[in-house]
Amino acid sequence: MRFLKSALVSLLILVVSAGCCSTVRPTTAPVVVPENIKNAQLAKRAQEATVALVMGPRGEKAPYCAGVWIDEKHILTAAHCAEILGRAVFESSEEEQYNPLGDIAAFVNHSDSISGEIPQDHVWLGIVKRVDKQKDLALIQSVSETSPHGVIKLTTNELNIGEVAHIVGHPVGFTWTYTRGVVSAIREMQGPVLAEQAIKSKIVQVSAPIWVGNSGGAAIDSDGKLIGICSWITLKAPHIGFLIHRDEIQKFLKSSILK
């Protein structure tokens, strides 16, 4: 009898324990996106938010710089990109100081492209609303609604050496080309001399292959946020490019009137 009671008590404990633990669920493993798929997603996101600044007559329009949509109305680019079209139209020499403020800028979106090529039958127009030659930044406001496009917001995270930089631009006319590298250094240095008085700015040095036609294009981090704008390169060694740092962009946009 004593053995039977002990067996019943043991069975009861097992039943209670099983009932107690029946509500426990295994933890869900985080979904890990393979790196190649994530890079493809980031490349697509950057392409959809990147414009091609173009010039030339119909049938011969070609990209000369890039820019990135930062909201539905405004494109951020490099100041020297804002100058190029105006200097060409007004035949201004490099020795003369030129202010592109108020100039018309012609651009197309990635969604306008035909198999990646620049459409020749139309362009969108914008006005250069703000220029900072010392920091090599410019803001273009679209004068009307355009074709669909993405938007890339400025990162709020601290930028660290070793982080991946994803870049889309139009190097030597190869439209919406995606490249990537890493943040090699963060420096205080003088960039291209556009203003009468050059100053040092906060700059991001990257290892990503960039060239003529990448200027004004966005560099984004692995979260798809803007970390810099392509500004210039050095020819002294391969794969050394320079971006205008997020902090400089942030100050530039705060002083701009986004309407």
One Martini backbone bead per residue (centre of mass of N, CA, C, O) as a GRO file, in nm:
protein
  259
    1MET     BB    1   0.059   0.062  -0.021
    2ARG     BB    2   0.301   0.249   0.008
    3PHE     BB    3   0.396   0.204  -0.285
    4LEU     BB    4   0.140   0.315  -0.422
    5LYS     BB    5   0.154   0.605  -0.310
    6SER     BB    6   0.431   0.673  -0.425
    7ALA     BB    7   0.350   0.633  -0.722
    8LEU     BB    8   0.124   0.849  -0.726
    9VAL     BB    9   0.295   1.090  -0.645
   10SER     BB   10   0.494   1.074  -0.882
   11LEU     BB   11   0.277   1.102  -1.103
   12LEU     BB   12   0.171   1.379  -1.011
   13ILE     BB   13   0.433   1.533  -1.051
   14LEU     BB   14   0.458   1.481  -1.354
   15VAL     BB   15   0.190   1.611  -1.437
   16VAL     BB   16   0.239   1.893  -1.319
   17SER     BB   17   0.504   1.947  -1.468
   18ALA     BB   18   0.386   1.921  -1.753
   19GLY     BB   19   0.175   2.148  -1.717
   20CYS     BB   20   0.371   2.376  -1.648
   21CYS     BB   21   0.554   2.339  -1.927
   22SER     BB   22   0.343   2.369  -2.169
   23THR     BB   23   0.380   2.700  -2.201
   24VAL     BB   24   0.649   2.664  -2.313
   25ARG     BB   25   0.854   2.839  -2.549
   26PRO     BB   26   1.053   2.864  -2.791
   27THR     BB   27   1.282   3.052  -2.912
   28THR     BB   28   1.328   3.279  -3.166
   29ALA     BB   29   1.515   3.295  -3.427
   30PRO     BB   30   1.688   3.503  -3.594
   31VAL     BB   31   1.687   3.663  -3.892
   32VAL     BB   32   1.922   3.586  -4.146
   33VAL     BB   33   2.069   3.782  -4.384
   34PRO     BB   34   2.237   3.750  -4.639
   35GLU     BB   35   2.482   3.948  -4.762
   36ASN     BB   36   2.403   3.951  -5.067
   37ILE     BB   37   2.108   4.039  -5.016
   38LYS     BB   38   2.163   4.297  -4.856
   39ASN     BB   39   2.329   4.439  -5.076
   40ALA     BB   40   2.103   4.440  -5.287
   41GLN     BB   41   1.907   4.613  -5.121
   42LEU     BB   42   2.095   4.861  -5.089
   43ALA     BB   43   2.141   4.916  -5.387
   44LYS     BB   44   1.844   4.966  -5.458
   45ARG     BB   45   1.794   5.197  -5.262
   46ALA     BB   46   2.012   5.387  -5.379
   47GLN     BB   47   1.911   5.398  -5.670
   48GLU     BB   48   1.614   5.510  -5.608
   49ALA     BB   49   1.760   5.788  -5.471
   50THR     BB   50   1.915   5.842  -5.737
   51VAL     BB   51   2.044   6.088  -5.940
   52ALA     BB   52   2.086   6.235  -6.265
   53LEU     BB   53   2.289   6.472  -6.375
   54VAL     BB   54   2.221   6.661  -6.672
   55MET     BB   55   2.344   6.711  -7.016
   56GLY     BB   56   2.233   6.822  -7.319
   57PRO     BB   57   2.099   6.737  -7.593
   58ARG     BB   58   1.890   6.576  -7.764
   59GLY     BB   59   2.047   6.255  -7.779
   60GLU     BB   60   2.303   6.369  -7.561
   61LYS     BB   61   2.238   6.301  -7.287
   62ALA     BB   62   2.438   6.323  -6.979
   63PRO     BB   63   2.608   6.232  -6.708
   64TYR     BB   64   2.803   6.422  -6.438
   65CYS     BB   65   2.623   6.356  -6.180
   66ALA     BB   66   2.500   6.330  -5.852
   67GLY     BB   67   2.214   6.252  -5.633
   68VAL     BB   68   1.997   6.284  -5.331
   69TRP     BB   69   1.716   6.202  -5.179
   70ILE     BB   70   1.581   6.351  -4.862
   71ASP     BB   71   1.305   6.410  -4.999
   72GLU     BB   72   1.035   6.494  -5.202
   73LYS     BB   73   1.201   6.786  -5.297
   74HIS     BB   74   1.510   6.710  -5.219
   75ILE     BB   75   1.852   6.751  -5.334
   76LEU     BB   76   2.165   6.617  -5.271
   77THR     BB   77   2.489   6.768  -5.332
   78ALA     BB   78   2.748   6.904  -5.490
   79ALA     BB   79   2.869   7.212  -5.555
   80HIS     BB   80   3.029   7.143  -5.819
   81CYS     BB   81   2.772   7.032  -5.960
   82ALA     BB   82   2.606   7.297  -5.961
   83GLU     BB   83   2.819   7.450  -6.150
   84ILE     BB   84   2.858   7.306  -6.424
   85LEU     BB   85   2.610   7.395  -6.589
   86GLY     BB   86   2.640   7.703  -6.559
   87ARG     BB   87   2.922   7.724  -6.684
   88ALA     BB   88   2.837   7.611  -6.960
   89VAL     BB   89   2.613   7.814  -7.032
   90PHE     BB   90   2.802   8.085  -6.945
   91GLU     BB   91   3.104   8.045  -6.998
   92SER     BB   92   3.272   7.985  -6.739
   93SER     BB   93   3.559   8.005  -6.591
   94GLU     BB   94   3.768   7.869  -6.351
   95GLU     BB   95   3.882   8.156  -6.257
   96GLU     BB   96   3.595   8.218  -6.196
   97GLN     BB   97   3.356   8.313  -5.997
   98TYR     BB   98   3.069   8.099  -5.907
   99ASN     BB   99   2.705   8.122  -5.862
  100PRO     BB  100   2.435   7.876  -5.861
  101LEU     BB  101   2.222   8.032  -5.741
  102GLY     BB  102   1.914   7.965  -5.914
  103ASP     BB  103   1.969   7.746  -6.086
  104ILE     BB  104   1.922   7.510  -6.324
  105ALA     BB  105   1.837   7.159  -6.292
  106ALA     BB  106   1.897   6.849  -6.448
  107PHE     BB  107   1.702   6.537  -6.412
  108VAL     BB  108   1.699   6.183  -6.322
  109ASN     BB  109   1.559   5.884  -6.250
  110HIS     BB  110   1.570   5.551  -6.219
  111SER     BB  111   1.267   5.515  -6.321
  112ASP     BB  112   1.343   5.651  -6.612
  113SER     BB  113   1.507   5.435  -6.700
  114ILE     BB  114   1.650   5.241  -6.980
  115SER     BB  115   1.828   4.995  -6.901
  116GLY     BB  116   2.006   5.230  -6.743
  117GLU     BB  117   1.935   5.464  -6.929
  118ILE     BB  118   1.908   5.771  -7.055
  119PRO     BB  119   1.662   5.967  -7.124
  120GLN     BB  120   1.574   6.178  -7.423
  121ASP     BB  121   1.262   6.304  -7.381
  122HIS     BB  122   1.329   6.374  -7.066
  123VAL     BB  123   1.320   6.601  -6.781
  124TRP     BB  124   1.393   6.730  -6.474
  125LEU     BB  125   1.340   7.015  -6.256
  126GLY     BB  126   1.555   7.245  -6.073
  127ILE     BB  127   1.664   7.442  -5.788
  128VAL     BB  128   1.915   7.620  -5.654
  129LYS     BB  129   1.895   7.694  -5.300
  130ARG     BB  130   2.187   7.588  -5.191
  131VAL     BB  131   2.532   7.693  -5.102
  132ASP     BB  132   2.857   7.531  -5.003
  133LYS     BB  133   3.179   7.565  -5.094
  134GLN     BB  134   3.347   7.486  -4.842
  135LYS     BB  135   3.170   7.194  -4.822
  136ASP     BB  136   3.050   7.083  -5.087
  137LEU     BB  137   2.732   7.187  -5.096
  138ALA     BB  138   2.394   7.111  -5.225
  139LEU     BB  139   2.054   7.234  -5.299
  140ILE     BB  140   1.772   7.083  -5.460
  141GLN     BB  141   1.460   7.191  -5.600
  142SER     BB  142   1.181   7.079  -5.705
  143VAL     BB  143   0.924   7.212  -5.929
  144SER     BB  144   0.798   6.917  -5.925
  145GLU     BB  145   0.664   6.639  -5.978
  146THR     BB  146   0.785   6.315  -6.004
  147SER     BB  147   0.898   6.038  -6.031
  148PRO     BB  148   0.961   5.774  -5.873
  149HIS     BB  149   1.125   5.765  -5.542
  150GLY     BB  150   1.355   5.765  -5.313
  151VAL     BB  151   1.470   5.790  -4.963
  152ILE     BB  152   1.742   5.936  -4.767
  153LYS     BB  153   1.848   5.935  -4.448
  154LEU     BB  154   2.008   6.052  -4.189
  155THR     BB  155   2.222   5.954  -3.973
  156THR     BB  156   2.252   5.901  -3.600
  157ASN     BB  157   2.509   5.757  -3.606
  158GLU     BB  158   2.811   5.666  -3.541
  159LEU     BB  159   3.112   5.682  -3.713
  160ASN     BB  160   3.321   5.406  -3.815
  161ILE     BB  161   3.589   5.236  -3.854
  162GLY     BB  162   3.503   4.967  -4.092
  163GLU     BB  163   3.265   5.048  -4.221
  164VAL     BB  164   3.029   5.020  -4.454
  165ALA     BB  165   3.017   5.157  -4.794
  166HIS     BB  166   2.747   5.257  -4.999
  167ILE     BB  167   2.755   5.324  -5.362
  168VAL     BB  168   2.598   5.560  -5.597
  169GLY     BB  169   2.659   5.625  -5.953
  170HIS     BB  170   2.837   5.781  -6.264
  171PRO     BB  171   3.095   5.655  -6.377
  172VAL     BB  172   3.178   5.761  -6.678
  173GLY     BB  173   2.847   5.710  -6.742
  174PHE     BB  174   2.779   5.469  -6.550
  175THR     BB  175   2.482   5.409  -6.451
  176TRP     BB  176   2.402   5.317  -6.143
  177THR     BB  177   2.661   5.246  -5.979
  178TYR     BB  178   2.782   4.990  -5.764
  179THR     BB  179   2.965   5.037  -5.458
  180ARG     BB  180   3.218   4.923  -5.213
  181GLY     BB  181   3.342   4.983  -4.874
  182VAL     BB  182   3.540   5.143  -4.634
  183VAL     BB  183   3.612   5.308  -4.353
  184SER     BB  184   3.936   5.444  -4.318
  185ALA     BB  185   3.868   5.752  -4.228
  186ILE     BB  186   3.865   6.044  -4.007
  187ARG     BB  187   3.877   6.390  -4.105
  188GLU     BB  188   4.057   6.704  -4.104
  189MET     BB  189   4.009   6.878  -4.416
  190GLN     BB  190   4.088   6.991  -4.729
  191GLY     BB  191   3.931   7.043  -5.012
  192PRO     BB  192   3.807   7.163  -5.268
  193VAL     BB  193   3.861   7.468  -5.434
  194LEU     BB  194   3.580   7.699  -5.444
  195ALA     BB  195   3.648   7.911  -5.259
  196GLU     BB  196   3.822   8.185  -5.161
  197GLN     BB  197   3.803   8.033  -4.873
  198ALA     BB  198   3.951   7.775  -4.733
  199ILE     BB  199   3.851   7.488  -4.536
  200LYS     BB  200   3.807   7.275  -4.289
  201SER     BB  201   3.669   6.941  -4.281
  202LYS     BB  202   3.463   6.679  -4.236
  203ILE     BB  203   3.594   6.356  -4.330
  204VAL     BB  204   3.551   6.066  -4.542
  205GLN     BB  205   3.740   5.784  -4.584
  206VAL     BB  206   3.741   5.559  -4.870
  207SER     BB  207   3.766   5.237  -5.056
  208ALA     BB  208   3.578   5.299  -5.267
  209PRO     BB  209   3.511   5.301  -5.599
  210ILE     BB  210   3.567   5.624  -5.733
  211TRP     BB  211   3.456   5.881  -5.971
  212VAL     BB  212   3.373   6.036  -6.227
  213GLY     BB  213   3.017   6.078  -6.136
  214ASN     BB  214   3.000   6.046  -5.812
  215SER     BB  215   2.943   6.314  -5.757
  216GLY     BB  216   2.688   6.369  -5.508
  217GLY     BB  217   2.668   6.102  -5.397
  218ALA     BB  218   2.578   5.843  -5.198
  219ALA     BB  219   2.654   5.722  -4.868
  220ILE     BB  220   2.581   5.415  -4.707
  221ASP     BB  221   2.483   5.214  -4.473
  222SER     BB  222   2.363   4.906  -4.340
  223ASP     BB  223   2.080   5.083  -4.281
  224GLY     BB  224   2.035   5.302  -4.521
  225LYS     BB  225   2.209   5.553  -4.437
  226LEU     BB  226   2.343   5.864  -4.439
  227ILE     BB  227   2.713   5.949  -4.435
  228GLY     BB  228   2.764   6.075  -4.736
  229ILE     BB  229   2.929   6.283  -4.988
  230CYS     BB  230   3.064   6.288  -5.280
  231SER     BB  231   3.368   6.474  -5.379
  232TRP     BB  232   3.671   6.331  -5.381
  233ILE     BB  233   4.000   6.247  -5.510
  234THR     BB  234   4.295   6.056  -5.548
  235LEU     BB  235   4.591   5.983  -5.768
  236LYS     BB  236   4.820   5.855  -5.573
  237ALA     BB  237   4.597   5.628  -5.513
  238PRO     BB  238   4.398   5.371  -5.478
  239HIS     BB  239   4.099   5.391  -5.325
  240ILE     BB  240   4.075   5.722  -5.255
  241GLY     BB  241   3.808   5.867  -5.096
  242PHE     BB  242   3.575   6.153  -5.043
  243LEU     BB  243   3.355   6.265  -4.786
  244ILE     BB  244   3.094   6.427  -4.662
  245HIS     BB  245   3.008   6.447  -4.357
  246ARG     BB  246   2.733   6.414  -4.168
  247ASP     BB  247   2.782   6.668  -3.989
  248GLU     BB  248   2.795   6.872  -4.225
  249ILE     BB  249   2.516   6.812  -4.338
  250GLN     BB  250   2.352   6.881  -4.089
  251LYS     BB  251   2.434   7.181  -4.081
  252PHE     BB  252   2.338   7.254  -4.365
  253LEU     BB  253   2.033   7.176  -4.325
  254LYS     BB  254   1.975   7.362  -4.080
  255SER     BB  255   2.043   7.628  -4.267
  256SER     BB  256   1.810   7.534  -4.430
  257ILE     BB  257   1.514   7.584  -4.631
  258LEU     BB  258   1.255   7.343  -4.612
  259LYS     BB  259   0.985   7.396  -4.868
   0.00000   0.00000   0.00000
